[in-house]
Amino acid sequence: MEEINIIGAGLAGSEAAIYLAKKGVKVNLYEMRPEKTTGAHRSGYCAEFVCSNSLGATALTSASGLLKEEIKILGSTLIEEAFNCRVPSGASLSIDRFGFSKKITDIVKNNQNINYVTKEITAIPNEGINIIATGPLTSMALCEDIIKKTGEENFKFFDAVAPIIKKESVDFKKAFFASRWDKGEADFINCPMTKEEYENFYRILTTAQTIELKNFEAKFFEGCMPVEVMAKRGKDTLRFGPLKPVGLFDKRIPSDYKKQQFYAVVQLRQDDKEGDLYNLVGFQTNLKWNEQKRLIHSIPSLENAEITRYGVMHANSFINSPKILNKTLNTKNNPDLFFAGQITGVEGYTESIATGLLAGINAYRHLTGKNLCELPPVTMLGALIDYITYPEHKNFQPINSNWGIVSKIEADKKIKKDKQLKNTLLANRSIECILKIKNKIESP
């Protein structure tokens, strides 16, 4: 059987490689790290999480939760291992990022059907079936070759990474554990602010120096907006965003604690299995490191915080998928060439894994002479692919899974007004469809 080349051992590439290997296909999996770094990754491990350590909600009534369930049904190894490496974070799936990446690396390197090669690939191979899953930090040489071979220019946008601190350095005389509205476990560390404390924090944030961006037009993705950019949209923007105080209560305050109303609250989310490290939720940033330290230390409870990783910002690239890709994730001008992951214009960890799985499924079907699998937009993954390949986009931008892209359901006014019920119906419809597709994929 012919070998398949996969370029990039991130979330999408690793998922595709493992799927194909389980099917008995010989895979050459290429990864340039650690020989050549991206500026954002910290290791040479496969499937490294760069930004936050959260894959989002798990409930089927959430878009992210439904997407997880869909690819779990379709056989995603990475989602299974993410649950195995889960750390407390309420109703979200957050992971021990080091433990997860090490586990996926072990799976990849111990599979006899995967030939793991540490090497930068600067051009798409001219022969055979290839999956490009190099992510948003694709090397410039390969970017140029992709542009040359697809005939379309890449877009550019910027992404930012949040700082991480040690839990032991948090002042718990001021901070407290809680989840919003007491839903689920009290997994988040909450650092409340008074109006005066917030105004001081806001002043530092909006006057702090940032790292100068060079040679690129700064174009941000709304779902990963740097905190300093959000702040400059208005004094209260953060208070209605990542620092919103609504539904957070310190139970150490007397019995009517639910009448509390803090002015703003900074939340910290567990980042490792042991619970020693926490990242600042919504604090992706491009501030200079000394400014980040000054800002973090201005937050009540974090005056003496020990920072183990500062936020960084990096240029992300993605292809013009509406002009380049079919709904099966292979290119219109070359059926042997597939793309997967954030380079396609999907945004988010689960979305990257999902497109890696679909690319793996279709690369296998292409190799074995079967019809490729095209998912309908009644499913979350199908809707995501439908969106990024829609040819009439006038200004294509990266997108997360969300209910707005899924095919609407016929419902009466009562159901339309009940968001939970409507999402339940949409999720049930999707799962029913995915189960049928799984049976079709697995049939001889």
N, C-alpha and C positions, 0 to 999 in steps of 0.2 A: 504494500500500500504506500502511496506517495506521502512524503513528509510535509508537514505544514509549518511554516515559519511564523512566529509571533514576536513582534518587536515591542518590548516594554513589559516588565514584570510587576507592574502596579496592580491595582485591584482588578481592572478589566482583563489585562493580559494573563494574570495568574488564574483567574476564573476560567477563561477560555482554554488555557493550557491544561488545567486539571480535568475539565470536561472532556476534551479530546483524548487525553491520555487514558481516561477511564473507558473510552470507546475503542481503545486499542490502536489509536493513531500515534505515530511517532512525531514528536513535536520538538522543534528547535526554538527555545525560548531565550531571547536576547535581552540583556539588561546592561546599560552602560555604568550604572552605579556598582560599587563605589569608585571604580577607576576614574569616572568623570561624574562630578556632582551637579546637582541642579540649583544649589543655592538655598533650597528650602528643605530637602530631605536631610535626614540626620544619619542614615545608615545605608547599608547595602542590601538590607532585607527586602524580600518580596512584599508586595501589598502593604507598604508603609502608609500610615495615616499621617498626613502633613498638617492639616488645619486643626479642627477640633477632633475629639475622640468619639463623637456621637454620630450614630447612623439615623437619628431621629426616632419618631414615635413608632410604637409597635402595634397599636390598636388597629383593627381592620377598618374602623371608621375614619382613620387618617389616611391620607394619600401615601405617605411613606410606609405606613404599616401594611397597607394592601400590596404595595410593590414588593415588600419583603416576603409576604406570603405567596405571591405569584411565583417568584423565582425559587423560593423554597420548594414549592410543588414541582417546578421544572428541574430541580436537582442541583441547586447552587451549593457548592462546597463552602464558599466563603461566608455565606449567611449562616450556615450551620455552625462554622467555627467561631463566628462573631458571637453567637449566643453562648457558646462554650467559654468564651473569654469575657463574658459580660461583667461589668462592674455596676454598683448601684447608681441609678440616675432616674428614679421615679418610673414614669411610663415610657421612657426613652430607652433605646438600645445603645448604651455606651460601653466601650471596651477598654481592656488593658492593651494599649496600642503596641507595646513592645512584645508582650506575650502572644498577641494575635499574629503579628508579622513574623515572629520566629516560628510559630506553628505552621503558617502557610509556606514559609521557606523550607521547612523540613519536609512537608508534603511534596513540594515541587522537586526538591533535590533527591528525594528518596524514591521517586517514581521512575521506573526503568524506561518508560516511554517518553520521558522528558529529558532532552539534552539541554541543560542550563548553561548558557554561555555568557560570560562577563565581557561585553564588547559593545562599543558604540557602533550602531549601524547608521551610516550617513546617507544611504540611498535605499529606496525600496527595491528589493530583488526583482529582476526582470522576468523570472520564471517561477512557476509553482503558485500555490495558494499562500497568501500572506495576510496576516491580521496586524494592523497598526494600532497599538494600544499604548502609545507613548505618553499619554496624558497631556495636561495643560502646560507641562514644562519640557516639551519636545525640543531637542537640540536644534540649533539654528541650521546646521548642515542638512538635517533630515527635513526640517520645515521647508527649506528652499527646494529640496527634491520633490516634496509633496506638491508644492505650488507648481513646479515644472510639470509634473505628471498629471495633475488634475486640471490644470489650466485655470485655477481659481486662486485668488489671493487669500491668505489666512487673515483672520481678524485678530486683534489684540485686546486684552483687557487685563486688569490687575486683580490679584487676589491677596489676601492678607491673613496672617496667622496670629492667634491669641497667645499672650504670655501664660506661663505655668509657674505656680508657686508651691512651696512646701506647706502642707497642712499644719505642721507643728509650729510654724511661725505666725499662724493666725491668732489674734487675740479674741478668745471665746468669751471674754467678759462682755464684749460688744456684739460679736457675731453669734449666730444661732443656726441650727439645722432645721430645715423645713422644706416642704414642697408647696407649690401654689395651691391655695384653698384646701390644704391638708390632703390632697389626693395622692394615694400611694405612699411609699416610704418617704421619710424626711431625708432625702439624699443630697440636697443642695446646701452648701454653706451660704448664708445670707448676711451681708454686711450693710446694715441700714444707715441712712444719712438723714440729718436734719436739713432744713432749707439752707442754713448758713454753710454747712459742710458741703452740700451739693454745689452751691455757688462758688466755693473755693476750688472744688474739684473741676468744675466747668471752666473756670478762669484759667487754671493750669493747662487743661486739655486744649483749649482753643488758642492758647498763646505758645504752646510747645512747638519746638522745631521738628520737622519731619525730614526723612532721608530724601534727598532730591532724586526725582525720577528722570532718567536720561534716555534719549533716543526713542521714546515711546509716547504715544498720546495716552494720558491717564484716563482710562475708561473703566469704571467699576461695575461689577455685577451686584445688583441690589441685595441678593441673598447673602453676600459676604462683604458688606460695606465696612470700610475702616471706621473705627469709632470716632476718630477725629473729623472725618467727613460728615458723618451723621450729626455730630454735635454742631457743626457750622450751619446746619439747616434750620436751627432754632434752639433757643435755650431749653425748651421742654421736650425736644425731640427724643432724647435718651430716656426721659421719664415716662414716655409713652412707648418706649422700645425696650432695649435690653435691661434698663434700670427701672422698669416699672415696679412700683411697690404694691400693686393691687394683689390681694389674696395671700400675703405673706405675714405671718404672725409669730411673735416671740412668746412662747407659752410660759416663759419664766415671769412674764408680766402678769399681774393678778387676773382673776377668773374671767373678767370681761375682755380678755385679750383680743377677741375678734373685732373689737371696736377700734383697735389700733389702726393708724394710718401713717406709715412712714412717708417721708417726702420722696425718697429714692432708695433703691436697694441694688447693690452689686451682688450678683450671684456667682458662686464658684462651683464647678462640676468636677467630680472625681475623674482622674485621668489615668490611673494605673490600678492594677488588681489589688495591690496592698492597701490602697487608700492613702498613700503618702503624698501624692501630687494632685493638685487641682488647677484647672484652667479657668480663666476669667471669661464667663459667658458673654459673647457679643463684643469682645474686646480685641478683635482683629485690628492690627494697627501698623502704621508705617512711621511711628514716632522714633526719633533717635533713642538709643538705649538708655542714656542718662536721663532723658525726658520721661521715658516709660517708668523708670525707677522712681522719679519724683512724683509722677502721677499716681502710681500704685500706692506709694507711701502716704499719699494725701487721703486715701480712703480709710475711714474709721474701721478698725479691726485689722488693717493691713499696714499699720505704721512701721512695723518691723518685719514685713513679709520678706522671705528669702526667695528670690526669683531664680528658678532653675532653667527657664528658657524665655528669652525675650521675643516679642512679636517681630515678625519679618514680613516683607512684602515682595512679591515676585510677579513677573510678567507671565500671564497665561495666554496660550494660543489655542485656537480651535478652527476647524475647517468650515467652509461654507456648505454645510451638509445639505441644505435644500437644493443646491445645484449639483452636488457631487454624489450623494448616496441614494440608493434604493431603500425601500422599507425593510429590506432583508439585511441591511448594513453592508452590502458590497457596493462597489462603485458602478455608476452607470456606464462608464467607458471601459471598465475592466472587471468582469464578473469574478476573477480570481483574487481581487483585492478587497479586503474588508477593513472597516474601521470600528473601533469600540472605545468606550470610556469618555472622559471629559474632552478629548480632542474632537469628538463629534458635536459638542455643544450641549451635552447634558451636564448638569451641575449636581454634585452630591456623591457621597460614597456609595449609597445603595444603587443609585442610578448608574454609576460606573460599573459596579458588579453586574447589574442586570444586563447592560449592553454587552459586556464581556461574555456573559452566558449565551445571549442570543447570537452573537458573532460566532461563538464556538459551535453552537447547534447548527447554524447555517453553513459554516465552513465544512462541518462533517457531512451534511446532507449534499453539499456541492461536490465534495470529494467522492461520495458514494453514488452519485448520479440521481439523487432524489430531489423532488421539488422543495424549494426553500420555504421556510416557515415565515409567514407574514402575520403578525398578531393584529387583531382588530382593535380599534380604539375604545371598545367597551372595557378592555383591560387597561390597567395603569401603564404597563410597559408598552402595550400597543399604542396607547395615546401619546406617550412620550416619543416614541419613534415616529409616529404620524406627525407630531409637531416639528421635530427637527428636520424632517424630510419634506415638509410642505413647500412646494416650489414657488408659491406666491408671496413668501416673506419679503417685505421691503427693507427691513432692518433686523435681520436674524441675530438674536442674542441668546446666551446660555439660559437653560431653564431647569428647574427642579420638577419632580413629580408633584402634581396638584390636581384637585378635582375639576378645575376649570377647563382642562384639556380633554377630559373623558366624555365620551358620547352621553348626551342627556338621556334620562329615562322618562317614560310617560308616567305622569303621576298627577293625582288630584291636588288641589290647593293645600289641603291639610298636610300632605306628605311634603310638599315643597317648602312649607314653613318649618317643618321639623327636620333640622339639619342632620341629627343623628340617625333618624329613621331613613332619610333619603340616602345618606352615605352607606348605611347598612344594606339597602337594596342594591346600590351600585356595586358594593363589595361582593355581595352574594352572586350577582350577575357575572362579575368578573371571574370569581373562583370557579363557577360552573363552566365558563368558557375555557379557562386555563386547564381544567381537568380533562376536557375533551381534546384540547391541543396536545396535552401530555400523552394521552393514549395514542393519538395520531403519530406523534414523534417516535414513540417507542414501538410502534407496530413494525413488523418486518418489511 
